Structures are given as structure tokens and as C-alpha cells.
Amino acid sequence: MLPKLTTHIPGPRSLALSQDLKKYECRNVTYTADDWPVFWQRAEGVNVWDADGNRFLDVTAAFGVAGLGHGWSAEFMREQSGQMIHGMGDVHPTALKVDVCRKLSAMTFERWGHGIGKTILSNSGSEAVESALKTALMATGKSGVVSFKNSYHGLGYGALLGSGFDKFRKPFESQLAPLRKVLDFPADAEDGLIRLAMQLKELNPEEIGALIVEPIQGRAGKLVPPLGLLGMLRSWCDVSNVVLIFDEIFTGFNRSGKLFACEWESIVPDIICVGKSMSGGYPISACVGKSDVMDAWPESTGEALHTSTFLGNPVGCAMASASLDAHAEDHVAEKVQATGDKLIAELNKIDHPLIHEIRGRGLMIGVELRHDDGTPAGDVAGAVLSDMLRRGVIMLADGEAGNVLAFTPPFDLSDEEIEFLAHQLWNAISSAIYQLAGK
Ligand SMILES: Cc1ncc(COP(=O)(O)O)c(C=O)c1O
């Protein structure tokens, strides 16, 4: 449904809640200002209602989680929570955990013709990445980690080791292990891939156990690499005895228009990390690897080396089990591709000098804004986000300079909503420029 606003944005209730939150939450967590945020109260499909009763159109799918639509898995949560909401995941597990691990294997390594995939479940994307990095050390005995500039893998310490975003890693660098190499993420097939091949040659495989990559960089600004990147990494990892990890926490489960983004290049990793859309809203994630790699872990003797209290939570597993079934249906990827094509076509109609590039795959789309002199227009993007919020659209921006407007909506976006979005975006960019010029 299109937005329906009945108060100023943010409304009085949101503004009052902001004041309260500022008193009690660590000030680093939630950004609050006169024009941001709105406090969410209810969500369904592509819509969110705030505490003041305003209805918004959400083009973030709440960080990419609600691909199947807000509330899609709520009935599975209700049903399971009526029976049991918490168990002992790594001691006395549930049948649901077996179900989820079996389905993840079937959707990944078995489907790709590489035998059974084995899983470590966890609660957040960052934890799934940490499981993968620990597995790589177990499997190779080598602790070094290679990642890409501006890659985002989460903010836990292990995940920060793979992070290519200086702003997130630098404040904590003194507590991180030093052996870490960062490569340039290739933007084009010729120069980018050639430079990368040279960078790979300079690495010492003796000290590197893991190479982690997002098949499409999300937080970096929806950067789609040239075909050939994943194949090049696969070959280098094979000859170097390095575990190849695909972080598909954002791209996974049809977001890119294929079940997994690595399928655009038909390259199979040793480990895939998934999360976000896996359950449609419950914090659950997974590190799934080829059997021989995962079997580098010793058999449990009753004390798992890597686990957590909520691992395999039954509510999360019930929601994930239903979501995995839905994602496995071929028509979902087809729908995402078709909707993404339509969205890109409408965005392309916006003829604005500030738009430097519109790019993406499926429903993972970025609109990069740059000033005349080529500098990133993060200032304009920031003003556009607030303006779009006042127009009833929930949006975020990506990229190191925050200058890439991000479109990662729930999959079921109608043509009318897409046309509305493009029209509002055109207006918002134009008015942001006037607003900034007047400052
Ligand atoms: C590619 C990627 N990896 C890992 C993460 C971290 O996931 P979480 O925030 O659940 O820890 C994210 C989150 O945005 C992500 O986009």
C-alpha cells in the first residue's frame, strides 16, 4: 500500500520516545534528530506503521530481513511459541533444528552437486562469520584472513577481522589479531580483475587460512563485481589451501534474483554464511560448509568448542524452516528479478545530474549520488533520506560516504508502489539540493 501520513514526520509520539531513549540508551546506538527516527509499531507486507499511526512504505525490508514481507513468518512463530519458546540447542535439540540443517544443506551444497553441507547455527550474521573464520583455522591450521576493501561482515571482533570498513574496525584495532590482508574489490572486468590477480600473487598462502567475500557488496554501496571475480578467488583458494567463504548474509535467499548470489557465476564456496532473511525476523543465522571442511571440527565430547545459549532456538528454527521452504520455490527468484528490473527501469527515468550510477541485481539496488566535481554527495543523500521519510518512505543509504541510496525492499512491491517511489525520489533529490543551497 502507498504511504498514508496523518501527522508531521516524525510525529509527536516518536519525538517524545526519542527524548526518552536518549536518556537511557548508550548514545552511540540510535541516531536521533529533529527529523529522525520514527518509532515503529507494526509492520505487514511492504508497510510499516509508526507510533503516531502513520503508514510508511519500507524499501529497506528492515535491513534486508523481510524479503518475503513483514510478518510473513509470524504464524509459524505463534504456533511454535505456543509449544516451546526456548530449549537446549546443543544438548537436547529439537526436531526443528534437524529440519533447518537438512534444508540448508539441500538448498546449498547438495543443490550445487557437492554433497552434504554441514551447519553451525547462530543468532546474528556476525556470529555466522565468526563460525566460518574459526572453521577455516580448524581446517587449515592457518590464522590469516583475507578480505576486501569496504567489505562488511558484522561488528563482532571475529567479524571485524574480515571487515574492510576502516571506520568500524579502527577504533578496536588494538584488540584484533594483526594478520589481515585487504584487497581491492574489482569494479570492472579488465583493470579491476587484473589488479586483483596481482594482489593475490603477492599474498603468502602459508599464513592465510580464510578468504571472505560478499558476492555483491552491500554496505559498500550495492557494488556488483564483474563476472570472473568469484572464479578467480575459487582458483586461488584451491591452489593455496585457503577456505573460501561467501558472506551471503545480505545477498542470500533470493535478494539478488537468484537463490544465492554466487549462482550468478556458478561458483561454489567452501563455506556460505547466511542470516537476515533466513527466518524473516527472528535472530537466526548459519555457517554452512562442505562436509570435509566442517569435519575439521572435533566431534563433540559433551562440551562444544563453539556454541551459545540460544543456538537452534525452536521459535527461530520454526520460522526459518517455513521461510526456507518458501525461498526454495523457483518463482520467488523470478519475481525478484522481474520486480528489480521494473524498479531499475523506473529509477532510470529520473534524469538528474546528481545521479552518477544506478546499479544492482534483483532487489539489491543502489543509486549513487555525486556532485558535479565527482565528489560523493553524502550530504544530499542524507537530506534525501529525511525528505523521503517525510513523504512516507523508509530508506537507508550505503557507501563509505553514505552517498548511495539503497533499495532492498520486500519482494512483493507493486508497480504502483515502484512508480510512486521513483516519482518521490525525483522530488526529494531536487528539494534536497534547494535545501542544502539555502544553508
Ligand atoms: C554482508 C553482511 N555480512 C554480515 C552482516 C552482519 O550481520 P548482523 O548485523 O546480523 O551481525 C551484515 C549486516 O548487514 C551484512 O550485510
The ligand as an SDF file (V2000), in Angstrom:
LIG
                    3D

 16 16  0  0  0  0  0  0  0  0999 V2000
   27.0880   -8.9980    4.2030 C   0  0  0  0  0  0  0  0  0  0  0  0
   26.8220   -8.8990    5.6670 C   0  0  0  0  0  0  0  0  0  0  0  0
   27.5060   -9.7010    6.4970 N   0  0  0  0  0  0  0  0  0  0  0  0
   27.3070   -9.6710    7.8180 C   0  0  0  0  0  0  0  0  0  0  0  0
   26.4170   -8.7960    8.3810 C   0  0  0  0  0  0  0  0  0  0  0  0
   26.2480   -8.7500    9.8730 C   0  0  0  0  0  0  0  0  0  0  0  0
   25.0310   -9.2660   10.2450 O   0  0  0  0  0  0  0  0  0  0  0  0
   24.4520   -8.9290   11.7240 P   0  0  0  0  0  0  0  0  0  0  0  0
   24.1720   -7.4680   11.7180 O   0  0  0  0  0  0  0  0  0  0  0  0
   23.2190   -9.7800   11.8270 O   0  0  0  0  0  0  0  0  0  0  0  0
   25.5110   -9.3080   12.6870 O   0  0  0  0  0  0  0  0  0  0  0  0
   25.6890   -7.9440    7.5600 C   0  0  0  0  0  0  0  0  0  0  0  0
   24.7270   -6.9730    8.1210 C   0  0  0  0  0  0  0  0  0  0  0  0
   24.2870   -6.0470    7.4860 O   0  0  0  0  0  0  0  0  0  0  0  0
   25.9000   -7.9920    6.1620 C   0  0  0  0  0  0  0  0  0  0  0  0
   25.2440   -7.1790    5.3200 O   0  0  0  0  0  0  0  0  0  0  0  0
  1  2  1  0
  2  3  1  0
  2 15  2  0
  3  4  2  0
  4  5  1  0
  5  6  1  0
  5 12  2  0
  6  7  1  0
  7  8  1  0
  8  9  2  0
  8 10  1  0
  8 11  1  0
 12 13  1  0
 12 15  1  0
 13 14  2  0
 15 16  1  0
M  END
$$$$
